[in-house]
Amino acid sequence: MQIVTSWMEEGMQQGMQQGMQQGMQKEGITLIIRQLARKLGELPGSLLDTIGSLTLARLEELGEALLDFRGREDLDAWLREHQN
């Protein structure tokens, strides 16, 4: 019988939380990129990289802001203002 100590349980819990956070981040990036592409057209790789480096909180902010974007220059301005 294997004994699981409290530090092992804590480590497993932290690992699960980190995995969930990374999954949410990845899904957020995918959704925002799809929404931006639909609204503004295909985006260059440099912008995709910049968007991919945003935190989950920034992605959520961008998701709200993009509703008001009229063109690519609005996205560029938003990213300049809100980069981490």
C-alpha positions, 0 to 999 in steps of 0.5 A: 500500500502506498502512503500519500503524504500531505506534501504529495497531495499539495503538489498534485493539487498545485499541478492540477491548478496550473494545468487548468490555468494553462488550458484556460489561457490556451482556449482564451488565446484561440477564441480571441484570435478567431474573433479578431480574424473574423472582425479584422481579417487574417492577422500577421504572425507577429500580432498572433505572437503578441496576443499569445503572450497576454495573460488571461486577464488581458485576454479577457480585457481584449475580448471586451475591447475588440467589440468596439474595434473598427479596424486593425489600427484599433487592435494595434493601439490597444496592444501598445497600451495594454502589453504586460 
